[in-house]
Amino acid sequence: VLHHCHRRGSEVLLGHLSHIHIYEQGGISQLGTTCQELGLPVHMDGARLFNAAAALDLPPARLIRGCSTVNVCLSKCLGAPAGSVIAGTAEFVRSARRLRKVLGGGMRQVGMLAAAGLYALDHVVPTLSRDHALVQALATAMVETGSQVICCDPQGAHTNILLLECNPKIVTPQDLCHRMSQVSDDEAEATGQRVVARILPITDSAVRLVVHCDVTEKDIQMVIAKLKYVIKELDGKM
């Protein structure tokens, strides 16, 4: 943003709640074409660009065709310990490097982080569809419970993220997250396992589950068993 916009008020930021793609024929990609015609730069926060590309079975370059610049996170879902890549024209990259240093973002001896990022691009990106399949298995299992307390839309689970909607009259997202981080003696006896699942309250009514490269099919089956137990527990309160 600092590179593209030199004055305050000269930028337009579209967040995940803007939903412009719902109302514009052809999707938000029309915005990129219009901006190109007007000479306006478009930057994509492509934190999960590779997941979107895998879900759509398209090359990442196709998804950013209307963008001037893009950044990609190497840790979210790709397994690298840290790091992001920012891409654009040679002039843009030179400017971005200078701005990074001006803002104190310089770092020494980053070769090991870069190596982890390269490994993620070469070995993890090709396996992202596996993560998406595990989320589908999780979503299907939740639908099969028939619960009115915790539910989800499997058709809305396109990538490695699953949202579970909570009935706030029975359980809040915060309470569900807390319960999923605990294991009662009755649960351990009934399920034969002591599983802790770290999930995140994302809205006032929903929690978010994310599958990444270190989550196995066995892990998902254990989480499904725990969720089913907790859902049965909560359904009993209705």
N, C-alpha and C positions, 0 to 999 in steps of 0.2 A: 504494500500500500504506500509506503514512504517513497518508493521508487516511482510509482505511477502517478501519485498525487502530491504535488508540491505545496498545495494550500489546503487549509482546513475547509471542509465542506465541499471538496471537489470529488468526493468518492461516494459510491452507492454500495452499501453492504447488504447482501441477501443471505439471511440465516436459514436454518433448517425449518423454521416455522413460516416462511414466506409463502410456500406452496404456489409459486407462480406457475410451475409446470402443470398444475391442474387446470388453469384457466387459459393457457395459451396453446393454440393449435400448433402441433409440431414440437411441443415441449420447450423447455428453457433454452434449448440450443438455438432457437430463433433469436434470443437475446444476443448470443455471440455473433451471429451473422449481421444483425443490425449494428452492433457496436463496431464490427470490422468496417462496415460501410461508412460509419461516422468517424472512424479513427480513434475510437475509445477502447482502451485496453481492458481486458477481462481476465481476472485472476481466479483460478479454481483452487479452493482448499481441498485437495484430493487426498485427505487423510486415509480414506479406504478406497481409493481409485481402483486398485487391483481386484478388490472383492467385487466391485460393481462390474468391472470388465469380465470377470469370471462368470458372474451370474447372467450377464447378457450375451456371453460367448462372443465378445468383441475385443479387438485389440485396444489397449488403453489410449493409444493415439487417436482412435476414432472418437472417444468420449471427450477429448480435450481439443477437438478440431477447431472450435470457435473461440478458444482461449489464447491469450497472449503469453501467460505464464501459469505455472502449476507447481504446487508442492505436494510431496508424497511422504507419508510417515512410514518409517521402516520398522517401528516397534509395534504399532497397532496391528494385531493379527498376523504380522509377518515374522515375529519372534526375535527380532534384533533387540538388544538391550536398550538402545537409544538411537536417536538420529533421524533426520529427515533430509530429503533431497528437494532442492528447488531448481526448476528448469525454465529456460526462456532463451532469448537471444543472447549473443555474446556480450552485447552492451549492457543488457539487463543483469546478467550474472556478475559482471564487473562492478556495477553499481550496488548490487545486493551484497557482495563481499565487503565493499567499503562501508556500507551502512551497518553491516553486522559488526565490524570492528569498531565503528564509531559508537555503537550502542553497547560495547563491552562483550560482544558475543564470540570473541576469539577463543580458541582452544588449542592446546598443544598436544602432541602425541595422540592423535585421534585415529591412527592407523588401525588399531584393533577394533574400534567401533566401525570404521569403514569396511573392514574385512567381514564383520558380522552382517553388515548391510548388504554386501555383495553376495554373501552366502544366502541370505533371505531372498534376494531377487532371483538367484539361480535355482534354489532348491525348494523354497517354501511357496513362492507364487504359483508354480505349476500344480500345487496340491490344494489350492484354496477351495476347489469344488467339493473336496472331501469334507471340509468344515461346514459348507452349506448343506450337505447331505445329512450331517449329524444334527444340525438345527432342525431340519425337516423331520427327522426321527423324533426329536424332542417335542416339536409342535404337534405331531400326530398323536403321540402318547398323551399329551395334555387334552386334546380334543376327545380322545377315547374315554377319559375320566367322566365326561358329561357334567363336570362341576359347574355350579352357578356362582361359586366363590372366586375361583381362579380360572380364567379362560384366555384363549388366544385365537388369532386368525392365521391358520397355516398358510393361506394364500398371500399374506402380507410378509411372510418370512422369506425374503428373496436371497439373503446372503448369510452371514454368520452371526446375525443378531436376531434374538427373539424377544418380543415384548409380551409380558403376561399382564393382563388386566385384572385388577383386584376389585372385589365388591367391598367398597369402603365401609359398608355397614357391618361387615364381618371382620375384615382385616385391612389394614393400611399397607402400602408398599414398604414402609419402614419396618412395620411389625413382621411382615413376611420375610424380609431380608434378615431380620434378627433371628427369626425361627429357623431359617435355613442354615444359619451359622451355629446352631445348637444341636445337640444330640441327646435325647432323653433316654433313660434306661429302657422304657417301654418300646421306644423306637428301635433301639439296638437289638432288643430281644425279638421284635416282630420282623425286622428286615434282615437281621444277621449281619449288619454292617454299621459302622460309625462314620458317616459321611458328612462333611461340612462343605457347603456350597456358598461361594462368595458371589452374591448378586447385588445389583445396584438399583435403588429407587430412582426412576428417571423422570416421573411426573407425579402428580397428586394421586394417580390411580394405577400406575403401571410400574413394573420392575423390568430391568433389562438383563438378559443373559447373553453372554458373548462366548463363542467357541473360537479357539485359536489353535495354532499348530501343535501345541503341547497337550491338547485334550484328546484323549483316545475314545474309541467306541465303547470300551469298558467303562470309562469315566462317565460317559453319557448315560449308559444303562444304570449306573449307580445313582446318578442325579435324578433320573426318571423314577427310580424306586423311592427315593427320598421325597420327591415332589408328590408322588401318589400318596404316600403315607401322610404327609402334611396336609394335603388337600382333603383326604378322608377325615382327618382331625378337625379341619375347619368346617367341612360340610356338616359335621355333627353339631355345630353351633347354630345352624339355621333353624 
